Amino acid sequence: MIKVIDTAAEHGKIIEINSYPNRLDLDWRLCKYAKERGVMSTINPDAHREDELRHVYLGVSVAARDGWRRRTS
């Protein structure tokens, strides 16, 4: 994941925080590293059914744990 984050930083790409409970593949400590590298993130609920949208809070909590805040244009 470090290499993915470094590559995203080099190429100006955004990384995804997946909110699905069985995924949650971006650890909050890696969010901190990504933030330090200037990489933006997006929170994806990965919902395949309407009731799975409830999982989005998990992705938000991963991002918020290291102080990531909503960026507005």
CHARMM-style PDB file with segment names, atoms N, HN, CA, C and O in Angstrom:
ATOM      1  N   MET     1       0.814  -1.195   0.000  1.00  0.00      PROA
ATOM      2  CA  MET     1       0.000   0.000   0.000  1.00  0.00      PROA
ATOM      3  C   MET     1       0.863   1.268   0.000  1.00  0.00      PROA
ATOM      4  O   MET     1       0.465   2.288  -0.561  1.00  0.00      PROA
ATOM      5  N   ILE     2       2.022   1.207   0.616  1.00  0.00      PROA
ATOM      6  HN  ILE     2       2.346   0.378   1.072  1.00  0.00      PROA
ATOM      7  CA  ILE     2       2.916   2.367   0.597  1.00  0.00      PROA
ATOM      8  C   ILE     2       3.283   2.708  -0.843  1.00  0.00      PROA
ATOM      9  O   ILE     2       3.273   3.875  -1.235  1.00  0.00      PROA
ATOM     10  N   LYS     3       3.604   1.688  -1.623  1.00  0.00      PROA
ATOM     11  HN  LYS     3       3.612   0.740  -1.305  1.00  0.00      PROA
ATOM     12  CA  LYS     3       3.963   1.920  -3.031  1.00  0.00      PROA
ATOM     13  C   LYS     3       2.776   2.498  -3.807  1.00  0.00      PROA
ATOM     14  O   LYS     3       2.960   3.370  -4.656  1.00  0.00      PROA
ATOM     15  N   VAL     4       1.574   2.022  -3.525  1.00  0.00      PROA
ATOM     16  HN  VAL     4       1.425   1.313  -2.836  1.00  0.00      PROA
ATOM     17  CA  VAL     4       0.375   2.552  -4.178  1.00  0.00      PROA
ATOM     18  C   VAL     4       0.197   4.028  -3.826  1.00  0.00      PROA
ATOM     19  O   VAL     4      -0.071   4.851  -4.701  1.00  0.00      PROA
ATOM     20  N   ILE     5       0.347   4.357  -2.554  1.00  0.00      PROA
ATOM     21  HN  ILE     5       0.565   3.689  -1.843  1.00  0.00      PROA
ATOM     22  CA  ILE     5       0.195   5.747  -2.113  1.00  0.00      PROA
ATOM     23  C   ILE     5       1.280   6.625  -2.732  1.00  0.00      PROA
ATOM     24  O   ILE     5       0.994   7.724  -3.205  1.00  0.00      PROA
ATOM     25  N   ASP     6       2.518   6.144  -2.730  1.00  0.00      PROA
ATOM     26  HN  ASP     6       2.750   5.251  -2.346  1.00  0.00      PROA
ATOM     27  CA  ASP     6       3.610   6.917  -3.337  1.00  0.00      PROA
ATOM     28  C   ASP     6       3.352   7.154  -4.820  1.00  0.00      PROA
ATOM     29  O   ASP     6       3.595   8.250  -5.327  1.00  0.00      PROA
ATOM     30  N   THR     7       2.867   6.142  -5.510  1.00  0.00      PROA
ATOM     31  HN  THR     7       2.670   5.252  -5.099  1.00  0.00      PROA
ATOM     32  CA  THR     7       2.567   6.275  -6.942  1.00  0.00      PROA
ATOM     33  C   THR     7       1.414   7.248  -7.163  1.00  0.00      PROA
ATOM     34  O   THR     7       1.451   8.055  -8.091  1.00  0.00      PROA
ATOM     35  N   ALA     8       0.387   7.175  -6.312  1.00  0.00      PROA
ATOM     36  HN  ALA     8       0.356   6.519  -5.557  1.00  0.00      PROA
ATOM     37  CA  ALA     8      -0.729   8.122  -6.407  1.00  0.00      PROA
ATOM     38  C   ALA     8      -0.228   9.550  -6.217  1.00  0.00      PROA
ATOM     39  O   ALA     8      -0.664  10.459  -6.923  1.00  0.00      PROA
ATOM     40  N   ALA     9       0.677   9.751  -5.277  1.00  0.00      PROA
ATOM     41  HN  ALA     9       1.032   9.013  -4.704  1.00  0.00      PROA
ATOM     42  CA  ALA     9       1.232  11.081  -5.028  1.00  0.00      PROA
ATOM     43  C   ALA     9       2.013  11.582  -6.244  1.00  0.00      PROA
ATOM     44  O   ALA     9       1.897  12.745  -6.632  1.00  0.00      PROA
ATOM     45  N   GLU    10       2.795  10.706  -6.830  1.00  0.00      PROA
ATOM     46  HN  GLU    10       2.889   9.761  -6.516  1.00  0.00      PROA
ATOM     47  CA  GLU    10       3.614  11.083  -7.989  1.00  0.00      PROA
ATOM     48  C   GLU    10       2.767  11.466  -9.196  1.00  0.00      PROA
ATOM     49  O   GLU    10       3.173  12.303 -10.002  1.00  0.00      PROA
ATOM     50  N   HSD    11       1.595  10.856  -9.319  1.00  0.00      PROA
ATOM     51  HN  HSD    11       1.266  10.177  -8.663  1.00  0.00      PROA
ATOM     52  CA  HSD    11       0.767  11.054 -10.507  1.00  0.00      PROA
ATOM     53  C   HSD    11      -0.502  11.866 -10.245  1.00  0.00      PROA
ATOM     54  O   HSD    11      -1.358  11.978 -11.123  1.00  0.00      PROA
ATOM     55  N   GLY    12      -0.627  12.427  -9.054  1.00  0.00      PROA
ATOM     56  HN  GLY    12       0.068  12.336  -8.341  1.00  0.00      PROA
ATOM     57  CA  GLY    12      -1.773  13.261  -8.737  1.00  0.00      PROA
ATOM     58  C   GLY    12      -3.100  12.515  -8.727  1.00  0.00      PROA
ATOM     59  O   GLY    12      -4.125  13.053  -9.145  1.00  0.00      PROA
ATOM     60  N   LYS    13      -3.078  11.284  -8.252  1.00  0.00      PROA
ATOM     61  HN  LYS    13      -2.245  10.847  -7.912  1.00  0.00      PROA
ATOM     62  CA  LYS    13      -4.289  10.457  -8.218  1.00  0.00      PROA
ATOM     63  C   LYS    13      -4.929  10.470  -6.834  1.00  0.00      PROA
ATOM     64  O   LYS    13      -4.298  10.819  -5.836  1.00  0.00      PROA
ATOM     65  N   ILE    14      -6.184  10.085  -6.808  1.00  0.00      PROA
ATOM     66  HN  ILE    14      -6.697   9.802  -7.619  1.00  0.00      PROA
ATOM     67  CA  ILE    14      -6.960   9.996  -5.574  1.00  0.00      PROA
ATOM     68  C   ILE    14      -7.066   8.531  -5.178  1.00  0.00      PROA
ATOM     69  O   ILE    14      -7.195   7.669  -6.047  1.00  0.00      PROA
ATOM     70  N   ILE    15      -7.015   8.232  -3.882  1.00  0.00      PROA
ATOM     71  HN  ILE    15      -6.910   8.933  -3.176  1.00  0.00      PROA
ATOM     72  CA  ILE    15      -7.194   6.858  -3.424  1.00  0.00      PROA
ATOM     73  C   ILE    15      -8.553   6.702  -2.755  1.00  0.00      PROA
ATOM     74  O   ILE    15      -9.136   7.665  -2.258  1.00  0.00      PROA
ATOM     75  N   GLU    16      -9.033   5.486  -2.754  1.00  0.00      PROA
ATOM     76  HN  GLU    16      -8.559   4.703  -3.157  1.00  0.00      PROA
ATOM     77  CA  GLU    16     -10.355   5.183  -2.229  1.00  0.00      PROA
ATOM     78  C   GLU    16     -10.279   4.597  -0.827  1.00  0.00      PROA
ATOM     79  O   GLU    16      -9.426   3.762  -0.528  1.00  0.00      PROA
ATOM     80  N   ILE    17     -11.181   5.049   0.018  1.00  0.00      PROA
ATOM     81  HN  ILE    17     -11.874   5.728  -0.225  1.00  0.00      PROA
ATOM     82  CA  ILE    17     -11.421   4.399   1.300  1.00  0.00      PROA
ATOM     83  C   ILE    17     -12.709   3.608   1.115  1.00  0.00      PROA
ATOM     84  O   ILE    17     -13.782   4.195   0.970  1.00  0.00      PROA
ATOM     85  N   ASN    18     -12.613   2.292   1.120  1.00  0.00      PROA
ATOM     86  HN  ASN    18     -11.742   1.815   1.238  1.00  0.00      PROA
ATOM     87  CA  ASN    18     -13.765   1.429   0.903  1.00  0.00      PROA
ATOM     88  C   ASN    18     -14.460   1.192   2.240  1.00  0.00      PROA
ATOM     89  O   ASN    18     -13.828   0.747   3.198  1.00  0.00      PROA
ATOM     90  N   SER    19     -15.752   1.486   2.309  1.00  0.00      PROA
ATOM     91  HN  SER    19     -16.266   1.847   1.531  1.00  0.00      PROA
ATOM     92  CA  SER    19     -16.500   1.419   3.575  1.00  0.00      PROA
ATOM     93  C   SER    19     -17.137   0.073   3.874  1.00  0.00      PROA
ATOM     94  O   SER    19     -17.705  -0.115   4.950  1.00  0.00      PROA
ATOM     95  N   TYR    20     -17.051  -0.858   2.948  1.00  0.00      PROA
ATOM     96  HN  TYR    20     -16.590  -0.705   2.075  1.00  0.00      PROA
ATOM     97  CA  TYR    20     -17.713  -2.132   3.182  1.00  0.00      PROA
ATOM     98  C   TYR    20     -17.002  -2.892   4.308  1.00  0.00      PROA
ATOM     99  O   TYR    20     -15.776  -2.995   4.281  1.00  0.00      PROA
ATOM    100  N   PRO    21     -17.727  -3.422   5.289  1.00  0.00      PROA
ATOM    101  CA  PRO    21     -17.099  -4.028   6.473  1.00  0.00      PROA
ATOM    102  C   PRO    21     -16.116  -5.163   6.166  1.00  0.00      PROA
ATOM    103  O   PRO    21     -15.150  -5.357   6.904  1.00  0.00      PROA
ATOM    104  N   ASN    22     -16.347  -5.890   5.116  1.00  0.00      PROA
ATOM    105  HN  ASN    22     -17.132  -5.732   4.517  1.00  0.00      PROA
ATOM    106  CA  ASN    22     -15.435  -6.993   4.778  1.00  0.00      PROA
ATOM    107  C   ASN    22     -14.213  -6.510   4.007  1.00  0.00      PROA
ATOM    108  O   ASN    22     -13.306  -7.297   3.734  1.00  0.00      PROA
ATOM    109  N   ARG    23     -14.175  -5.239   3.655  1.00  0.00      PROA
ATOM    110  HN  ARG    23     -14.911  -4.599   3.877  1.00  0.00      PROA
ATOM    111  CA  ARG    23     -13.047  -4.701   2.898  1.00  0.00      PROA
ATOM    112  C   ARG    23     -12.208  -3.792   3.779  1.00  0.00      PROA
ATOM    113  O   ARG    23     -11.138  -4.182   4.247  1.00  0.00      PROA
ATOM    114  N   LEU    24     -12.701  -2.569   4.006  1.00  0.00      PROA
ATOM    115  HN  LEU    24     -13.570  -2.252   3.626  1.00  0.00      PROA
ATOM    116  CA  LEU    24     -11.955  -1.585   4.807  1.00  0.00      PROA
ATOM    117  C   LEU    24     -10.453  -1.683   4.549  1.00  0.00      PROA
ATOM    118  O   LEU    24      -9.657  -1.808   5.480  1.00  0.00      PROA
ATOM    119  N   ASP    25     -10.076  -1.623   3.261  1.00  0.00      PROA
ATOM    120  HN  ASP    25     -10.723  -1.521   2.505  1.00  0.00      PROA
ATOM    121  CA  ASP    25      -8.700  -1.938   2.909  1.00  0.00      PROA
ATOM    122  C   ASP    25      -7.682  -0.822   3.146  1.00  0.00      PROA
ATOM    123  O   ASP    25      -6.482  -1.071   3.028  1.00  0.00      PROA
ATOM    124  N   LEU    26      -8.106   0.378   3.469  1.00  0.00      PROA
ATOM    125  HN  LEU    26      -9.081   0.580   3.565  1.00  0.00      PROA
ATOM    126  CA  LEU    26      -7.133   1.422   3.748  1.00  0.00      PROA
ATOM    127  C   LEU    26      -7.124   1.720   5.245  1.00  0.00      PROA
ATOM    128  O   LEU    26      -8.035   2.355   5.776  1.00  0.00      PROA
ATOM    129  N   ASP    27      -6.087   1.254   5.901  1.00  0.00      PROA
ATOM    130  HN  ASP    27      -5.347   0.738   5.469  1.00  0.00      PROA
ATOM    131  CA  ASP    27      -5.907   1.454   7.337  1.00  0.00      PROA
ATOM    132  C   ASP    27      -5.757   2.947   7.641  1.00  0.00      PROA
ATOM    133  O   ASP    27      -5.187   3.686   6.839  1.00  0.00      PROA
ATOM    134  N   TRP    28      -6.257   3.387   8.775  1.00  0.00      PROA
ATOM    135  HN  TRP    28      -6.721   2.787   9.427  1.00  0.00      PROA
ATOM    136  CA  TRP    28      -6.198   4.810   9.115  1.00  0.00      PROA
ATOM    137  C   TRP    28      -4.772   5.327   9.186  1.00  0.00      PROA
ATOM    138  O   TRP    28      -4.528   6.498   8.896  1.00  0.00      PROA
ATOM    139  N   ARG    29      -3.820   4.474   9.567  1.00  0.00      PROA
ATOM    140  HN  ARG    29      -4.018   3.523   9.802  1.00  0.00      PROA
ATOM    141  CA  ARG    29      -2.419   4.915   9.611  1.00  0.00      PROA
ATOM    142  C   ARG    29      -1.899   5.187   8.208  1.00  0.00      PROA
ATOM    143  O   ARG    29      -1.053   6.059   8.010  1.00  0.00      PROA
ATOM    144  N   LEU    30      -2.408   4.434   7.232  1.00  0.00      PROA
ATOM    145  HN  LEU    30      -3.095   3.725   7.393  1.00  0.00      PROA
ATOM    146  CA  LEU    30      -2.031   4.695   5.852  1.00  0.00      PROA
ATOM    147  C   LEU    30      -2.712   5.961   5.341  1.00  0.00      PROA
ATOM    148  O   LEU    30      -2.171   6.642   4.470  1.00  0.00      PROA
ATOM    149  N   CYS    31      -3.882   6.281   5.866  1.00  0.00      PROA
ATOM    150  HN  CYS    31      -4.321   5.727   6.573  1.00  0.00      PROA
ATOM    151  CA  CYS    31      -4.525   7.559   5.540  1.00  0.00      PROA
ATOM    152  C   CYS    31      -3.621   8.707   5.969  1.00  0.00      PROA
ATOM    153  O   CYS    31      -3.469   9.694   5.248  1.00  0.00      PROA
ATOM    154  N   LYS    32      -3.029   8.570   7.138  1.00  0.00      PROA
ATOM    155  HN  LYS    32      -3.153   7.769   7.723  1.00  0.00      PROA
ATOM    156  CA  LYS    32      -2.119   9.602   7.634  1.00  0.00      PROA
ATOM    157  C   LYS    32      -0.928   9.758   6.694  1.00  0.00      PROA
ATOM    158  O   LYS    32      -0.532  10.876   6.364  1.00  0.00      PROA
ATOM    159  N   TYR    33      -0.369   8.653   6.274  1.00  0.00      PROA
ATOM    160  HN  TYR    33      -0.691   7.745   6.542  1.00  0.00      PROA
ATOM    161  CA  TYR    33       0.762   8.695   5.348  1.00  0.00      PROA
ATOM    162  C   TYR    33       0.340   9.338   4.024  1.00  0.00      PROA
ATOM    163  O   TYR    33       1.061  10.174   3.480  1.00  0.00      PROA
ATOM    164  N   ALA    34      -0.822   8.949   3.512  1.00  0.00      PROA
ATOM    165  HN  ALA    34      -1.408   8.269   3.954  1.00  0.00      PROA
ATOM    166  CA  ALA    34      -1.314   9.516   2.255  1.00  0.00      PROA
ATOM    167  C   ALA    34      -1.510  11.024   2.391  1.00  0.00      PROA
ATOM    168  O   ALA    34      -1.157  11.785   1.489  1.00  0.00      PROA
ATOM    169  N   LYS    35      -2.067  11.449   3.509  1.00  0.00      PROA
ATOM    170  HN  LYS    35      -2.354  10.832   4.241  1.00  0.00      PROA
ATOM    171  CA  LYS    35      -2.283  12.879   3.740  1.00  0.00      PROA
ATOM    172  C   LYS    35      -0.950  13.616   3.754  1.00  0.00      PROA
ATOM    173  O   LYS    35      -0.830  14.696   3.176  1.00  0.00      PROA
ATOM    174  N   GLU    36       0.045  13.040   4.407  1.00  0.00      PROA
ATOM    175  HN  GLU    36      -0.052  12.162   4.876  1.00  0.00      PROA
ATOM    176  CA  GLU    36       1.374  13.647   4.452  1.00  0.00      PROA
ATOM    177  C   GLU    36       1.982  13.766   3.053  1.00  0.00      PROA
ATOM    178  O   GLU    36       2.739  14.694   2.770  1.00  0.00      PROA
ATOM    179  N   ARG    37       1.637  12.810   2.184  1.00  0.00      PROA
ATOM    180  HN  ARG    37       1.022  12.056   2.415  1.00  0.00      PROA
ATOM    181  CA  ARG    37       2.138  12.827   0.804  1.00  0.00      PROA
ATOM    182  C   ARG    37       1.296  13.714  -0.115  1.00  0.00      PROA
ATOM    183  O   ARG    37       1.626  13.879  -1.290  1.00  0.00      PROA
ATOM    184  N   GLY    38       0.205  14.288   0.417  1.00  0.00      PROA
ATOM    185  HN  GLY    38      -0.064  14.154   1.371  1.00  0.00      PROA
ATOM    186  CA  GLY    38      -0.639  15.171  -0.378  1.00  0.00      PROA
ATOM    187  C   GLY    38      -1.658  14.458  -1.243  1.00  0.00      PROA
ATOM    188  O   GLY    38      -2.200  15.047  -2.179  1.00  0.00      PROA
ATOM    189  N   VAL    39      -1.925  13.192  -0.940  1.00  0.00      PROA
ATOM    190  HN  VAL    39      -1.485  12.714  -0.180  1.00  0.00      PROA
ATOM    191  CA  VAL    39      -2.887  12.409  -1.718  1.00  0.00      PROA
ATOM    192  C   VAL    39      -4.291  12.608  -1.156  1.00  0.00      PROA
ATOM    193  O   VAL    39      -4.522  12.434   0.041  1.00  0.00      PROA
ATOM    194  N   MET    40      -5.220  12.973  -2.030  1.00  0.00      PROA
ATOM    195  HN  MET    40      -5.032  13.115  -3.002  1.00  0.00      PROA
ATOM    196  CA  MET    40      -6.617  13.104  -1.609  1.00  0.00      PROA
ATOM    197  C   MET    40      -7.264  11.723  -1.601  1.00  0.00      PROA
ATOM    198  O   MET    40      -6.767  10.782  -2.219  1.00  0.00      PROA
ATOM    199  N   SER    41      -8.379  11.625  -0.892  1.00  0.00      PROA
ATOM    200  HN  SER    41      -8.783  12.390  -0.390  1.00  0.00      PROA
ATOM    201  CA  SER    41      -9.095  10.347  -0.855  1.00  0.00      PROA
ATOM    202  C   SER    41     -10.567  10.573  -1.130  1.00  0.00      PROA
ATOM    203  O   SER    41     -11.078  11.687  -1.022  1.00  0.00      PROA
ATOM    204  N   THR    42     -11.230   9.494  -1.484  1.00  0.00      PROA
ATOM    205  HN  THR    42     -10.814   8.589  -1.571  1.00  0.00      PROA
ATOM    206  CA  THR    42     -12.667   9.485  -1.655  1.00  0.00      PROA
ATOM    207  C   THR    42     -13.220   8.335  -0.819  1.00  0.00      PROA
ATOM    208  O   THR    42     -12.590   7.282  -0.714  1.00  0.00      PROA
ATOM    209  N   ILE    43     -14.373   8.527  -0.234  1.00  0.00      PROA
ATOM    210  HN  ILE    43     -14.885   9.382  -0.319  1.00  0.00      PROA
ATOM    211  CA  ILE    43     -14.989   7.481   0.582  1.00  0.00      PROA
ATOM    212  C   ILE    43     -16.084   6.819  -0.245  1.00  0.00      PROA
ATOM    213  O   ILE    43     -17.024   7.478  -0.689  1.00  0.00      PROA
ATOM    214  N   ASN    44     -15.954   5.528  -0.446  1.00  0.00      PROA
ATOM    215  HN  ASN    44     -15.190   4.992  -0.086  1.00  0.00      PROA
ATOM    216  CA  ASN    44     -16.881   4.756  -1.266  1.00  0.00      PROA
ATOM    217  C   ASN    44     -17.645   3.776  -0.386  1.00  0.00      PROA
ATOM    218  O   ASN    44     -17.017   2.964   0.295  1.00  0.00      PROA
ATOM    219  N   PRO    45     -18.978   3.819  -0.372  1.00  0.00      PROA
ATOM    220  CA  PRO    45     -19.729   2.863   0.441  1.00  0.00      PROA
ATOM    221  C   PRO    45     -19.681   1.440  -0.109  1.00  0.00      PROA
ATOM    222  O   PRO    45     -19.995   0.493   0.613  1.00  0.00      PROA
ATOM    223  N   ASP    46     -19.293   1.273  -1.370  1.00  0.00      PROA
ATOM    224  HN  ASP    46     -19.038   2.042  -1.956  1.00  0.00      PROA
ATOM    225  CA  ASP    46     -19.229  -0.051  -2.017  1.00  0.00      PROA
ATOM    226  C   ASP    46     -20.560  -0.793  -1.868  1.00  0.00      PROA
ATOM    227  O   ASP    46     -20.588  -2.016  -1.725  1.00  0.00      PROA
ATOM    228  N   ALA    47     -21.654  -0.041  -1.903  1.00  0.00      PROA
ATOM    229  HN  ALA    47     -21.632   0.952  -2.019  1.00  0.00      PROA
ATOM    230  CA  ALA    47     -22.987  -0.624  -1.706  1.00  0.00      PROA
ATOM    231  C   ALA    47     -23.487  -1.263  -2.999  1.00  0.00      PROA
ATOM    232  O   ALA    47     -23.384  -0.685  -4.081  1.00  0.00      PROA
ATOM    233  N   HSD    48     -24.023  -2.456  -2.857  1.00  0.00      PROA
ATOM    234  HN  HSD    48     -24.106  -2.926  -1.978  1.00  0.00      PROA
ATOM    235  CA  HSD    48     -24.640  -3.153  -3.983  1.00  0.00      PROA
ATOM    236  C   HSD    48     -26.146  -3.259  -3.789  1.00  0.00      PROA
ATOM    237  O   HSD    48     -26.881  -3.696  -4.675  1.00  0.00      PROA
ATOM    238  N   ARG    49     -26.581  -2.848  -2.610  1.00  0.00      PROA
ATOM    239  HN  ARG    49     -25.984  -2.493  -1.891  1.00  0.00      PROA
ATOM    240  CA  ARG    49     -28.015  -2.775  -2.280  1.00  0.00      PROA
ATOM    241  C   ARG    49     -28.216  -1.532  -1.435  1.00  0.00      PROA
ATOM    242  O   ARG    49     -27.293  -1.073  -0.763  1.00  0.00      PROA
ATOM    243  N   GLU    50     -29.413  -0.994  -1.467  1.00  0.00      PROA
ATOM    244  HN  GLU    50     -30.163  -1.367  -2.013  1.00  0.00      PROA
ATOM    245  CA  GLU    50     -29.705   0.237  -0.737  1.00  0.00      PROA
ATOM    246  C   GLU    50     -29.371   0.131   0.751  1.00  0.00      PROA
ATOM    247  O   GLU    50     -28.834   1.076   1.330  1.00  0.00      PROA
ATOM    248  N   ASP    51     -29.680  -0.993   1.369  1.00  0.00      PROA
ATOM    249  HN  ASP    51     -30.116  -1.760   0.899  1.00  0.00      PROA
ATOM    250  CA  ASP    51     -29.431  -1.124   2.817  1.00  0.00      PROA
ATOM    251  C   ASP    51     -27.942  -1.127   3.162  1.00  0.00      PROA
ATOM    252  O   ASP    51     -27.583  -0.891   4.315  1.00  0.00      PROA
ATOM    253  N   GLU    52     -27.076  -1.387   2.194  1.00  0.00      PROA
ATOM    254  HN  GLU    52     -27.368  -1.579   1.257  1.00  0.00      PROA
ATOM    255  CA  GLU    52     -25.634  -1.387   2.456  1.00  0.00      PROA
ATOM    256  C   GLU    52     -25.054   0.025   2.527  1.00  0.00      PROA
ATOM    257  O   GLU    52     -23.898   0.197   2.912  1.00  0.00      PROA
ATOM    258  N   LEU    53     -25.838   1.027   2.161  1.00  0.00      PROA
ATOM    259  HN  LEU    53     -26.777   0.886   1.848  1.00  0.00      PROA
ATOM    260  CA  LEU    53     -25.368   2.408   2.292  1.00  0.00      PROA
ATOM    261  C   LEU    53     -25.085   2.766   3.747  1.00  0.00      PROA
ATOM    262  O   LEU    53     -24.339   3.705   4.026  1.00  0.00      PROA
ATOM    263  N   ARG    54     -25.670   2.030   4.657  1.00  0.00      PROA
ATOM    264  HN  ARG    54     -26.275   1.266   4.430  1.00  0.00      PROA
ATOM    265  CA  ARG    54     -25.462   2.307   6.084  1.00  0.00      PROA
ATOM    266  C   ARG    54     -24.000   2.130   6.505  1.00  0.00      PROA
ATOM    267  O   ARG    54     -23.597   2.621   7.559  1.00  0.00      PROA
ATOM    268  N   HSD    55     -23.214   1.439   5.694  1.00  0.00      PROA
ATOM    269  HN  HSD    55     -23.541   1.040   4.838  1.00  0.00      PROA
ATOM    270  CA  HSD    55     -21.807   1.190   6.031  1.00  0.00      PROA
ATOM    271  C   HSD    55     -20.896   2.391   5.781  1.00  0.00      PROA
ATOM    272  O   HSD    55     -19.730   2.367   6.176  1.00  0.00      PROA
ATOM    273  N   VAL    56     -21.399   3.429   5.139  1.00  0.00      PROA
ATOM    274  HN  VAL    56     -22.346   3.449   4.818  1.00  0.00      PROA
ATOM    275  CA  VAL    56     -20.538   4.555   4.796  1.00  0.00      PROA
ATOM    276  C   VAL    56     -19.886   5.171   6.039  1.00  0.00      PROA
ATOM    277  O   VAL    56     -18.795   5.733   5.947  1.00  0.00      PROA
ATOM    278  N   TYR    57     -20.534   5.073   7.184  1.00  0.00      PROA
ATOM    279  HN  TYR    57     -21.421   4.616   7.259  1.00  0.00      PROA
ATOM    280  CA  TYR    57     -19.946   5.636   8.404  1.00  0.00      PROA
ATOM    281  C   TYR    57     -18.603   4.979   8.725  1.00  0.00      PROA
ATOM    282  O   TYR    57     -17.745   5.609   9.344  1.00  0.00      PROA
ATOM    283  N   LEU    58     -18.409   3.722   8.314  1.00  0.00      PROA
ATOM    284  HN  LEU    58     -19.106   3.211   7.812  1.00  0.00      PROA
ATOM    285  CA  LEU    58     -17.131   3.053   8.576  1.00  0.00      PROA
ATOM    286  C   LEU    58     -15.994   3.733   7.814  1.00  0.00      PROA
ATOM    287  O   LEU    58     -14.915   3.950   8.365  1.00  0.00      PROA
ATOM    288  N   GLY    59     -16.235   4.063   6.560  1.00  0.00      PROA
ATOM    289  HN  GLY    59     -17.112   3.886   6.112  1.00  0.00      PROA
ATOM    290  CA  GLY    59     -15.220   4.777   5.778  1.00  0.00      PROA
ATOM    291  C   GLY    59     -14.964   6.170   6.311  1.00  0.00      PROA
ATOM    292  O   GLY    59     -13.825   6.635   6.346  1.00  0.00      PROA
ATOM    293  N   VAL    60     -16.038   6.837   6.729  1.00  0.00      PROA
ATOM    294  HN  VAL    60     -16.964   6.460   6.700  1.00  0.00      PROA
ATOM    295  CA  VAL    60     -15.899   8.171   7.300  1.00  0.00      PROA
ATOM    296  C   VAL    60     -15.072   8.100   8.585  1.00  0.00      PROA
ATOM    297  O   VAL    60     -14.238   8.969   8.834  1.00  0.00      PROA
ATOM    298  N   SER    61     -15.299   7.076   9.392  1.00  0.00      PROA
ATOM    299  HN  SER    61     -15.977   6.370   9.190  1.00  0.00      PROA
ATOM    300  CA  SER    61     -14.545   6.962  10.648  1.00  0.00      PROA
ATOM    301  C   SER    61     -13.071   6.672  10.387  1.00  0.00      PROA
ATOM    302  O   SER    61     -12.216   7.135  11.142  1.00  0.00      PROA
ATOM    303  N   VAL    62     -12.754   5.916   9.337  1.00  0.00      PROA
ATOM    304  HN  VAL    62     -13.449   5.539   8.723  1.00  0.00      PROA
ATOM    305  CA  VAL    62     -11.347   5.681   8.979  1.00  0.00      PROA
ATOM    306  C   VAL    62     -10.691   7.012   8.617  1.00  0.00      PROA
ATOM    307  O   VAL    62      -9.598   7.320   9.092  1.00  0.00      PROA
ATOM    308  N   ALA    63     -11.357   7.791   7.783  1.00  0.00      PROA
ATOM    309  HN  ALA    63     -12.245   7.541   7.397  1.00  0.00      PROA
ATOM    310  CA  ALA    63     -10.804   9.082   7.358  1.00  0.00      PROA
ATOM    311  C   ALA    63     -10.709  10.056   8.525  1.00  0.00      PROA
ATOM    312  O   ALA    63      -9.710  10.764   8.659  1.00  0.00      PROA
ATOM    313  N   ALA    64     -11.722  10.100   9.359  1.00  0.00      PROA
ATOM    314  HN  ALA    64     -12.533   9.525   9.250  1.00  0.00      PROA
ATOM    315  CA  ALA    64     -11.764  11.066  10.461  1.00  0.00      PROA
ATOM    316  C   ALA    64     -10.768  10.735  11.565  1.00  0.00      PROA
ATOM    317  O   ALA    64     -10.336  11.620  12.303  1.00  0.00      PROA
ATOM    318  N   ARG    65     -10.409   9.480  11.674  1.00  0.00      PROA
ATOM    319  HN  ARG    65     -10.759   8.760  11.075  1.00  0.00      PROA
ATOM    320  CA  ARG    65      -9.516   9.078  12.767  1.00  0.00      PROA
ATOM    321  C   ARG    65      -8.183   9.816  12.725  1.00  0.00      PROA
ATOM    322  O   ARG    65      -7.576  10.081  13.762  1.00  0.00      PROA
ATOM    323  N   ASP    66      -7.741  10.143  11.526  1.00  0.00      PROA
ATOM    324  HN  ASP    66      -8.234   9.928  10.684  1.00  0.00      PROA
ATOM    325  CA  ASP    66      -6.493  10.887  11.419  1.00  0.00      PROA
ATOM    326  C   ASP    66      -6.715  12.349  11.071  1.00  0.00      PROA
ATOM    327  O   ASP    66      -5.786  13.039  10.651  1.00  0.00      PROA
ATOM    328  N   GLY    67      -7.923  12.817  11.241  1.00  0.00      PROA
ATOM    329  HN  GLY    67      -8.678  12.256  11.582  1.00  0.00      PROA
ATOM    330  CA  GLY    67      -8.166  14.233  11.045  1.00  0.00      PROA
ATOM    331  C   GLY    67      -8.402  14.656   9.608  1.00  0.00      PROA
ATOM    332  O   GLY    67      -8.348  15.849   9.310  1.00  0.00      PROA
ATOM    333  N   TRP    68      -8.662  13.719   8.708  1.00  0.00      PROA
ATOM    334  HN  TRP    68      -8.706  12.750   8.950  1.00  0.00      PROA
ATOM    335  CA  TRP    68      -8.997  14.118   7.339  1.00  0.00      PROA
ATOM    336  C   TRP    68     -10.309  14.859   7.382  1.00  0.00      PROA
ATOM    337  O   TRP    68     -11.242  14.442   8.068  1.00  0.00      PROA
ATOM    338  N   ARG    69     -10.387  15.926   6.675  1.00  0.00      PROA
ATOM    339  HN  ARG    69      -9.629  16.265   6.118  1.00  0.00      PROA
ATOM    340  CA  ARG    69     -11.599  16.732   6.634  1.00  0.00      PROA
ATOM    341  C   ARG    69     -12.083  16.872   5.192  1.00  0.00      PROA
ATOM    342  O   ARG    69     -11.327  16.716   4.234  1.00  0.00      PROA
ATOM    343  N   ARG    70     -13.350  17.167   5.085  1.00  0.00      PROA
ATOM    344  HN  ARG    70     -13.964  17.294   5.864  1.00  0.00      PROA
ATOM    345  CA  ARG    70     -13.950  17.337   3.781  1.00  0.00      PROA
ATOM    346  C   ARG    70     -13.298  18.515   3.084  1.00  0.00      PROA
ATOM    347  O   ARG    70     -13.153  19.593   3.659  1.00  0.00      PROA
ATOM    348  N   ARG    71     -12.910  18.297   1.849  1.00  0.00      PROA
ATOM    349  HN  ARG    71     -13.027  17.421   1.382  1.00  0.00      PROA
ATOM    350  CA  ARG    71     -12.315  19.371   1.054  1.00  0.00      PROA
ATOM    351  C   ARG    71     -13.388  19.904   0.127  1.00  0.00      PROA
ATOM    352  O   ARG    71     -14.064  19.141  -0.564  1.00  0.00      PROA
ATOM    353  N   THR    72     -13.538  21.214   0.117  1.00  0.00      PROA
ATOM    354  HN  THR    72     -12.988  21.833   0.678  1.00  0.00      PROA
ATOM    355  CA  THR    72     -14.511  21.836  -0.778  1.00  0.00      PROA
ATOM    356  C   THR    72     -13.785  22.681  -1.804  1.00  0.00      PROA
ATOM    357  O   THR    72     -12.679  23.160  -1.552  1.00  0.00      PROA
ATOM    358  N   SER    73     -14.395  22.862  -2.945  1.00  0.00      PROA
ATOM    359  HN  SER    73     -15.293  22.473  -3.149  1.00  0.00      PROA
ATOM    360  CA  SER    73     -13.778  23.660  -4.011  1.00  0.00      PROA
ATOM    361  C   SER    73     -13.998  25.122  -3.779  1.00  0.00      PROA
ATOM    362  OT1 SER    73     -13.550  25.948  -4.574  1.00  0.00      PROA
TER     363      SER     73
END
